[in-house]
C-alpha cells in the first residue's frame, strides 16, 4: 500500500455517499456499532474499547511518535476522527505488526475542503467510468491520464472524483500544474525519474 492515511468525518446521513465515494473493500467498526452498510462491503468488528478516546489517542501518539495530537493537525473538535483513526491503528498493528511504520502522517479532510460526488453523479458525468461499457475508456480520466505510476493514476482519479472547493488550494494546485507545463525540461526530467 501507499501508506496514505486520510481522516474525515460526516454525519450518518452522508455516510452512504462517503462509502460509495471511496469504494471500500472493508469497513472497521467497534463491536457495539450496529451501523447498516451495503452488502458488498465486508465489515470487521473489533472490541469497542479500541475506539474509546483514551485508547485511540494513545495509539495515534504512539504510532506517529508525537507528544500531542495538535502536531498532526487535530483540534478539540476532532475527537470522533481520533477515535476512528486510533481504532484503525490498533487493527493495523494487530494484523501487520511491522506495517504501521510505513504509514504517513494522517491528512485531515475537513467538511468543505472537497466536493462530495456520489456514485450516480460521477457515473452520469462519466468521470472515471463510461456508462455504456463500464470501463475507463472515453472518460475524463482517460482523456487526462498521462501519469507514469500507479500512485499518480490513483491521485489523478481522486482529484477528479473529489474536486477542491477552497480557492487557495485550487490556486496552489493550478500553480504547480502551470509550473510543470511551462518548464518542459523539468517536466521531462521528472517523468524520466518516475
Secondary structure, DSSP 8 states (H G I E B T S, - for coil): -----EEE---GGGHHHHHHHHT-SEEEEETT------TTSEEEEE-GGGGSHHHHHHHHHHHHT-S-GGGGT--GGGHHHHHHHHHHHHHHHHH-TTGGGG----EEE-TTSB----HHHHHHTTSSS-TTTSSSTTSHHHHH---SSHHHHHHHHHHHHS-B--HHHHHHHHHHHHHHHH-HHHHHHHHHH-
